[in-house]
Amino acid sequence: MKNLRMGMLAVFALFPAIAWSGQVHSIWSTQPLYVSGPSTPNATAVSGNCSLSWNEATGQAFVNARAKNISGDIFEFQLVSLTASAGIDHLDGYWNVTKNGAPVCTQCLGTAYGLSSGVGNYFKIYVGNNQYHLSAYISNRFDYF
């Protein structure tokens, strides 16, 4: 009986840790596809890097995506905070967008989606009523519990 109580105590003690653990995802890209703003719609990206990492259970996420378009403009997308729980495929929240280092959309609502895709597929980020866009091929990904 003592062993049973100790076993149950161990399960209940671990339960909060189990309940709060969730799948963690991280994707990277060195192959941007498009990056654009209102004055440069549908511009082909020529270079860039993106890093996205999030935990489904905690609602914590980090996104930094930077790409240079064919016109030479450099756009950077940074996730400031989430407005909903992080999902396996999307991150909804407030974003900051800069163009050539100058803020063009601060604390703007946006989303990143297509994040559950495999290497070689692409994801997209849209911010500010779809005025700002970045899409890139997933170069690498890491998922774990």
N, C-alpha and C positions, 0 to 999 in steps of 0.2 A: 504494500500500500504506500509506503514511504517513497518507493521508486516511481510509482504512478503520479504521486503529488509533485515530486521533483520534475518529472517529465512534463506535466501540465504547466507547472510554473515556468519552465523553460520555453514552452510554446507561447504562452501568454506574454512573456517578457520579450520574445522575438517578434510577436505579431505587429507591433507598431513599426518596426524596421521593415518588415515584409510589406506592410500596407503602403509605406511611403516610398519604397523602392519602385522604380519604373524603368522602362527602357530608355537608354541614353543613345542619342544619334549624333553623328558628326559627319558632315560631307564637305568636301573641298573641290574647288574647280580652278584649273589654270587655263580653261578653254571657254571664255565668254562667247556668246553667240550674238546677242543684240544688247545695246544699251542706248536709251533714248530719253529725251525730255520733250516739252512742248515745242521747242524750236528745232529739234532734231528728231523727228519721228522715224521709227523703224531703222535706226542707224546700226549698221553692222559694227560689231566690236572687233578690234584688232589685237587687243591684249587685255590682260586683267587677272585678278586672283579673287577668290571668294572662300570664306570660311563660315560655316554654320554649325552650331552645336546646341542641342537642347535636350532637356529631360522631361519626358511626358508627365511624370508624377508631380514634379515640383513646380512646373510652370516657369522654370528658369531657361533662358535662351540667350545666345550670343550670335549676332550676325554682323559681319563686315564684308562687304562686296564692293570691289573697285574695278572699273573697266574703262578703257579708252576706246572711243568710237572712231569711225573712219574719218570724221571731221577733225579729230585731234582733241576733242573734249573729253575730260576725265570726270566720270560720275562716281560718287561713293555713296553707298547705302549702308546705314547703321540702324539696327533695331535698338530702340530706346527702352521699350517695355511692351509686354504682351497685354492684350485686352481679353483674351480667352485662354483656356488651357492649351498648352502645346499639344499638338497631335502628331501622329506618326507621319503625316503627309503635309502639314501646313503650320505656319506661324502667323497669327494675326496680331497686329499691334500698332504702336506708334513708331514712326521712323524719322530719321533725319537724312536728308539727301543733299549732297553738295555737288556743284558743277565747277570744275577747275578750282576747287578749294573754297568757293563761296557758297553759303547756305542758300538753297533754292526752295526747300520744303522742310520746315522744322516742325517736329511733333505731328506729322501727317499720318493719317490712318493708311495702312497698307497690309499686304499679305505676301507671304512666300509660300509657294505650293509646288507640288511635284517632287517633294523631298523624300518620298519613300522609294523613288525610282532607283534602279541599279546604275552601276558605273557605265558610262557611255550614253545614258539618257540625259535629259535636261530638266532643269527646274526653272521657275520664273519668280520674279519679285515685281509687284505692282504697288505703287505708292501714290497718294494724292489724287484720288479718283482716276487712277490709271494714267496720269500724266507722265509719270516716271516709271521706266521699265528696265529691268535687267534680266536676261536669261543666259544660262550657261550650261555646258555639259558637265556632268558629274565626273570628276577625274578619280576620286577616291571616296570611300565611305567606311565608317566604323560604327557598328551597332552592338550594344551590350546591355546586360541587366545589372 
